[in-house]
Amino acid sequence: MPQSDGKPTNGSASQSFDDLDLVTNGRKIFSPVEFPTGHVAPNRLFKTAVYEHFNPHGGGPPHSGHYALYRRWAKAGYGIILTGNTMVAKDHLTLGRDLLIPDEITDDVLPPWKRLADVMHNVDEVTGEDPPSEDGFGRPLALIQLSHAGRQSLNVVGGRPPNAPPLGASPIRAGQSHMKTHGWFSRWLHRNMHPVPIEMTKRDIENAIAQFVRGAELAARCGFDGVQIHGAHGYLVSTFMMLKSNIRTDEYSAETDPLRFLREVCFAIRANKNIPEKFLLGVKINSGDYARDGTRAGSERPLAHVREIGSWGIIDFIEVSGGDYEDPEFVDSAASFKSPRQVIFEDFAEKSMKVLAEFNKPGRRPPPLVVLTGGLTTLPRMASVLANDHAHLLGVGRLSITHPEAPRQLKASIDKRARGEPSDAFMHDTHKLEEDGLGMPPPSYLSLHGLERVVYYWLTLLWKVVPAEMPRIMCASGNVNWHNVMLRRIAFGGDVDYTIGTIGATVRFYLPGVPYAPSDPKSSEGSSWFPLFVALAGVAIGVVLGGRFA
């Protein structure tokens, strides 16, 4: 089984750096960085949001599984740790198992969130003391990502009755641009998964803004350092910004004032008297959306958005990402850092740095910091981003799953090189998942794992003769599902397992129960589903093959 030791199992070498440059620029990763609020992160590694799927259906607060997962990341030494997307509306979830902001903030709902904040800050569970300061490490900043799924909230599992449409900027179905290329089954399934949204009224908009504010107030009261507003990847905030999803003609038009909704959310948070003035407020935006919006990502429109956000004087950081969940290349990307999509948003991040520098003037609040997320899986790439001023902070998502101790492993590699010792850690791309969806062969086929692989192999053969295709988003989400399943493993001290392919990961993603800690009395919930599924699938294949070849 491949181990999370920072060493690759395949992939090409990164761009060439001599050891002196690599050490010099690599050490910048572990230099402190100050935000406009005065908060100081001990290093520049920003653990970005990854989809978790850890809660019971219907969403809820953090629990023992979250504490175990975030404790591992906190001890790993990230400078900033951001939660997975935490939904602000219980009737607009993603796949139904999200962290969820409560409807009301009362003393009864605070304890699990306070504990998560302490865990993310790496506070000692016994003494309550902060972690000791080390060279490049210390108390991480803890942030919550606030999100509203909008039109991407799925039917039923999104928290609404069957066929109740979600809210959206305009009545344009999620994924509508791709449906013409789908087969009949894919179109039928997509229509049932994604009803046409209802255009939000002004009251709906006011309610949504209040939900974001409530999420930020909860974070402030529970000891988090700040929040990030998810304005990317096709969720509600981004749909107001994009021409492809917003055809309104009122004051929220994407043509005349595309950032109005985001602006009102951010200013409402700053105006709340229960939220400290020095509370971190960040925004995640999506360079890839502009390319699919009829706008080149390097053109003036997206940079104008960055410039406007910088002009508000209330935002502390902007995370630059790319793509949305309508785009399979985004959700299933296993491409190298220099893929066309990644080049687009790396270039966008660099230009954003220059645009925001315009606001760095005496007597004015410092401009937002820039976080670059995507493809930063090797030491040379990380060092290059900082050396060339492409970003202030390095967003780490999937690497935090495949290599949960990445910060300390990176620091150890740099220190070894500084002493003149060889180190190959993080010099190559991370392992790429097997394209057949089956994963690497298990050590033995005389096991449940071996039976599982045989079952999936026959299922792939049978599916080839079925005259139907799944929606592109479902086919592409296997990579996301795999990383989510690995989250469950690393939360409780395990390593990633490449013998589990994307097919097996997708089954595990949907069938098992909630990943509570083993010591939690609820930990046995759902534990029998997976073996039962494998057994039933095997019987079904036997029946089909028996009928076909009898």
Disulfide bonds with the S-S distance in Angstrom:
none
